[in-house]
Amino acid sequence: MRVIVVGAGIGGLVLAQGLKAAGVAVTVHERDRALSDTGGYRLHLTPEAAGVLRRRLPPPVFQALLASSTGSRSLRQFGVLDHRLRTVARIPLEDDGEHLMIGRIPLRRLLGHGLGESIRFGSEFTGLEHHPDGTVTAVFADGTRETGDVLVGADGARSRVVTALTGRPTARLLAAHGLAGRAPLDDAVRSGMPDALHRGPAFAVAPDGVAVFLTLHDPSTAPVAPLACREVGPILEPGYVLWGVVVPAGTATATSDVNGPSVLASARHLLRDFAPWTRTLLDRSDPAHATRFPYYAADPDADLTPWQVGAVTALGDAVHAMPPTGGRGASTAVVDADVLIDHLTRSGSTSIPLALHDFQRAMARHAPPALRESLQPLLWQQRTSGRLGRVFLRTALAVAGTVGSARR
Ligand SMILES: Cc1cc2nc3c(=O)[nH]c(=O)nc-3n(C[C@H](O)[C@H](O)[C@H](O)COP(=O)(O)OP(=O)(O)OC[C@H]3O[C@@H](n4cnc5c(N)ncnc54)[C@H](O)[C@@H]3O)c2cc1C
């Protein structure tokens, strides 16, 4: 069996690792020139996704991944703060296994470890052709073509593979959008940092509904010491505080730039009524890494794979894009890849269309809950804008504060 994967993102790379380990011939086509050519956000991996990586990656790679992450110690609670960064609620996070938090660049580079020539960089998928013998040909922008038994679209939210199958992507652009950046964990940022960030991420919400997600990356909380990695070196990032402004629907940002100083200026304007530490955070952030990004989401109640099953399928954001407000997109892509590896490599006489059909059925069970959970904060934010909403928010925060203090 020859499998062609489009997209060396999180899901595509896990899929390639698992197929390669099972002896399946796999090629990954990626339009980027290198694995580090990507935005540097930090991703949360659920215990389920971390478990998949533990099983699917060569042990020294997984060890390096642990040493490049921060573990459950940095995720003991989720804080709800007001715009003055006072804690109004602490939601203790269940001790349900090892959560990992890791930068997108280190994660992608480690997932690509050992795949070598199997990844073709600068290879942009443009279309596909089905053949009567059940095989499929992928066509690329540079005129090259590759034929295989299975083609998997792991090409993210605006998937060209899914578009080739259905005429349009499954995700739509949401009215809310995000601005994000990060500030180094220097003395200025450490001083005045809300205590809550030492125990986990926090969401600070202003009465007008503008909210900022804050999370601390402190490499000293890695679950494995870098020196314990003898075969594959960890990819260490210096400490930082990541911020992500969730700009509600109907609130314009002053810029349409995708990154740079004007993104930071917009964040400053939106967070002007927040506590002064927020300004320090923005002032210390590198404008080159400040990014404005759209949110996409698929409909959790729709058929997520509305195409006739044959030799082509898709996974991850290509099927069920979700906004980053739930921190579930990467983990869901990892779980998709795991299930697809199982269905493609299980022994027996299962045909490829049947294997892909079973995979899609499994994905239709596990992806919609993650999608709904990710949309929830945006619905909540939408309800809190406007006069009535502000009353609702004050009441909700007061109630959350009571619950939070009762739990403490
Ligand atoms: C600010 C931000 C924060 C986030 N935080 C979290 C978080 O904390 N936890 C979490 O789980 N998720 C988070 N996410 C979401 C997460 O990044 C995605 O859900 C996840 O990467 C999806 O994996 P994927 O493999 O489906 O797609 P991707 O990782 O997006 O990979 C798609 C790949 O396909 C390539 N590609 C696209 N088109 C083509 C083409 N035509 N030809 C060839 N290659 C192509 C792209 O270059 C890319 O490498 C966040 C997202 C953002 C924007």
The ligand as an ORCA input file, in Angstrom:
! r2SCAN-3c Opt
* xyz 0 1
  C      -3.185     30.825     18.004
  C      -3.527     29.379     17.935
  C      -3.413     28.640     19.098
  C      -3.773     27.301     19.095
  N      -3.688     26.635     20.265
  C      -4.006     25.336     20.286
  C      -3.887     24.574     21.493
  O      -3.481     25.077     22.554
  N      -4.183     23.256     21.448
  C      -4.624     22.673     20.313
  O      -4.912     21.468     20.339
  N      -4.767     23.363     19.146
  C      -4.473     24.671     19.107
  N      -4.575     25.361     17.933
  C      -5.059     24.683     16.735
  C      -4.015     23.777     16.126
  O      -2.860     24.496     15.735
  C      -4.627     23.057     14.919
  O      -5.897     22.572     15.272
  C      -3.763     21.867     14.528
  O      -2.497     22.292     14.102
  C      -4.462     21.065     13.429
  O      -3.588     20.100     12.912
  P      -3.699     19.649     11.400
  O      -2.665     18.626     11.206
  O      -5.092     19.322     11.065
  O      -3.369     20.956     10.556
  P      -2.090     21.871     10.583
  O      -1.245     21.564     11.755
  O      -2.593     23.253     10.412
  O      -1.288     21.425      9.302
  C      -1.727     21.637      7.983
  C      -0.496     21.598      7.109
  O      -0.895     21.505      5.753
  C      -0.068     22.352      4.971
  N      -0.803     22.674      3.743
  C      -1.912     23.425      3.631
  N      -2.326     23.469      2.352
  C      -1.461     22.712      1.641
  C      -1.356     22.370      0.266
  N      -2.258     22.806     -0.641
  N      -0.337     21.563     -0.152
  C       0.590     21.112      0.756
  N       0.544     21.423      2.084
  C      -0.481     22.195      2.515
  C       0.170     23.539      5.883
  O       1.313     24.278      5.495
  C       0.352     22.854      7.232
  O       1.679     22.485      7.480
  C      -4.221     26.689     17.886
  C      -4.304     27.416     16.708
  C      -3.978     28.763     16.724
  C      -4.096     29.563     15.463
*
